């Protein structure tokens, strides 16, 4: 049973895709904020097509010469009204594969998640 007196009410929830990005003589871990399944699918397709400038332009990496990038995982960042913060993620490292539990999502999202899975496994 959940103790509601000790639970948090998050007022701000953000989700990110995490990438390790490599260029000529430099490397960095980049967090790309996503808002929905379509965002995730779009960014993973850009990764698969090696369209680095489009994938990392919001983070300012479009001005650098990116040689390659690796998808590392997801991260969720939450904050409540009192400033308490919570971060959770799943770091896939360099394995390059992911398993998504579609049953835990509503049936309406299953098609989007299948497309994401196809991109991840391609």
TATAJO-V210253 format. One record per pair of residues at least 12 apart in sequence whose ideal C-beta (glycine too) atoms are under 10 Angstrom apart, sorted by the first residue. I is the first residue (numbers start at 0). J is the second residue. D is the distance in whole Angstrom. If there is no record, write none. Layout:
I J D
I J D
//
This chain:
6 79 10
7 77 8
7 78 9
7 79 5
7 80 9
7 81 9
7 83 6
7 84 10
7 85 7
8 77 10
8 79 6
8 80 7
8 81 9
8 83 10
9 75 10
9 76 10
9 77 4
9 78 6
9 79 5
9 80 9
9 83 9
9 84 9
9 85 7
10 77 9
10 78 7
10 79 6
10 80 5
10 81 9
11 76 8
11 77 7
11 78 4
11 79 8
11 80 9
11 84 9
12 75 7
12 76 7
12 77 5
12 78 8
12 85 9
13 30 9
13 32 6
13 33 9
13 34 9
13 74 9
13 75 7
13 76 5
13 77 8
13 78 9
13 86 10
14 30 10
14 31 10
14 32 7
14 33 5
14 34 7
14 35 9
14 38 9
14 39 8
14 73 7
14 74 7
14 75 5
14 76 8
14 77 10
14 88 10
15 29 9
15 30 4
15 31 6
15 32 5
15 33 7
15 72 9
15 73 7
15 74 5
15 75 8
15 76 7
15 86 10
15 88 8
16 29 9
16 30 7
16 31 5
16 32 8
16 33 6
16 38 8
16 39 7
16 42 6
16 43 7
16 46 9
16 54 9
16 70 7
16 71 8
16 72 8
16 73 6
16 74 8
17 29 7
17 30 6
17 31 8
17 69 10
17 70 8
17 71 4
17 72 5
17 73 7
17 74 6
17 88 7
17 89 9
17 90 7
17 91 9
18 30 8
18 31 7
18 42 9
18 46 7
18 51 10
18 54 8
18 55 8
18 58 9
18 60 10
18 65 10
18 68 5
18 69 7
18 70 6
18 71 6
18 72 9
19 67 9
19 68 7
19 69 5
19 70 8
19 71 6
19 92 9
19 93 8
20 51 8
20 54 9
20 55 6
20 58 9
20 60 6
20 63 9
20 65 6
20 66 9
20 67 8
20 68 5
20 69 8
21 65 7
21 66 5
21 67 5
21 68 7
21 69 8
22 51 9
22 60 8
22 63 5
22 64 5
22 65 5
22 66 6
22 67 9
22 68 10
23 63 9
23 64 6
23 65 9
23 66 6
24 64 10
24 66 10
25 60 10
25 63 7
25 64 9
25 65 9
25 66 10
26 66 10
26 68 10
27 55 10
27 58 9
27 60 8
27 63 9
27 65 10
27 68 10
28 69 10
28 71 7
29 54 9
29 55 6
29 57 10
29 58 5
29 59 10
29 60 7
29 65 10
29 68 8
29 71 9
30 58 8
30 71 10
30 74 7
30 76 9
30 88 10
31 45 10
31 46 10
31 54 7
31 55 7
31 57 7
31 58 7
32 57 8
32 58 9
32 74 10
32 76 9
33 73 9
35 108 9
35 111 8
36 104 9
36 107 10
36 108 6
36 110 9
36 111 4
36 112 7
36 114 8
36 115 7
37 111 7
37 114 9
37 115 10
39 73 8
39 111 8
39 112 9
39 114 9
39 115 5
39 118 9
39 119 9
40 111 7
40 112 9
40 114 5
40 115 5
40 116 10
40 117 9
40 118 6
40 119 10
41 53 9
41 54 9
41 118 9
42 54 6
42 55 10
42 70 9
42 115 10
42 118 9
43 70 7
43 97 10
43 114 9
43 115 6
43 116 10
43 117 9
43 118 4
43 119 6
43 121 9
44 114 9
44 115 10
44 117 10
44 118 6
44 121 9
45 68 10
45 118 10
46 67 10
46 68 6
46 69 9
46 70 6
46 118 8
46 119 9
47 70 9
47 117 10
47 118 6
47 119 9
47 121 6
48 118 10
49 65 9
49 66 10
49 67 7
49 68 8
50 65 10
51 63 9
51 64 9
51 65 4
51 66 8
51 67 8
51 68 7
52 64 10
52 65 8
54 68 7
55 68 8
69 91 9
69 92 8
69 93 6
69 94 10
69 95 7
70 91 7
70 92 10
70 93 9
70 94 10
70 95 7
70 96 10
70 97 8
70 118 9
70 119 7
71 88 9
71 89 9
71 90 5
71 91 6
71 92 6
71 93 8
71 94 9
71 95 10
72 88 6
72 89 5
72 90 4
72 91 5
72 92 8
72 94 10
72 97 8
73 87 9
73 88 6
73 89 5
73 90 9
73 91 9
73 97 8
73 99 10
74 86 6
74 87 7
74 88 4
74 89 8
74 90 8
75 87 5
75 88 7
75 89 9
76 88 9
91 119 9
95 119 8
95 120 9
96 116 10
96 119 7
96 120 6
97 115 8
97 116 7
97 118 10
97 119 5
97 120 8
98 116 8
98 119 9
98 120 10
99 112 5
99 113 9
99 115 7
99 116 6
99 119 8
100 112 9
101 113 7
101 115 10
101 116 8
//
